[in-house]
Amino acid sequence: MAVEIGSKVQGKVTGITNFGAFVELPGGVTGLVHISEVADSYVKDVNDHLKVGDQVEVKVLSEKDGKIALSIKKAIDRPEGQSPSYSQRPSRPGGRDNRSKDFRSKGSFKPKESFEDKMAKFLKSSEENLSSLKRNTETKRGGRGGRRG
């Protein structure tokens, strides 16, 4: 039996890995349910949701080079307009969920000074720092007439 993309079929979990679960479909073919397709909520460990031998309904997402991609969460029928149980990513601790400060999106951004001006300023300050460093190290070496032994 050929597996049709988009169809929902019953399968049996034959193996579990850290990246998903292998499901045997009718006809003896095996497909993979990726960890991101196991449940609507965040899945840290597939073993929390599935066990080897479980009967599950899966939706066939794609088939390429004999590899079949399956989804458990897309096999669940939802009424129109009902979103999955997670609508957004969970908020991060620290409250840095404000994404309105995207500086890359402003096309008319003009820097205050050009790159050449910044380089000239950097070179000048770096030369000043080097000369003061040389002056300080020369005085500490003893110069002429330093005491010896």
Secondary structure as GFF3:
##gff-version 3
##sequence-region A 1 149
A	DSSP	beta_strand	8	17	.	.	.	ID=ss1
A	DSSP	beta_strand	20	24	.	.	.	ID=ss2
A	DSSP	beta_strand	30	34	.	.	.	ID=ss3
A	DSSP	three_ten_helix	35	37	.	.	.	ID=ss4
A	DSSP	three_ten_helix	46	48	.	.	.	ID=ss5
A	DSSP	beta_strand	55	64	.	.	.	ID=ss6
A	DSSP	beta_strand	67	71	.	.	.	ID=ss7
A	DSSP	three_ten_helix	73	75	.	.	.	ID=ss8
A	DSSP	three_ten_helix	103	105	.	.	.	ID=ss9
A	DSSP	alpha_helix	115	140	.	.	.	ID=ss10
###
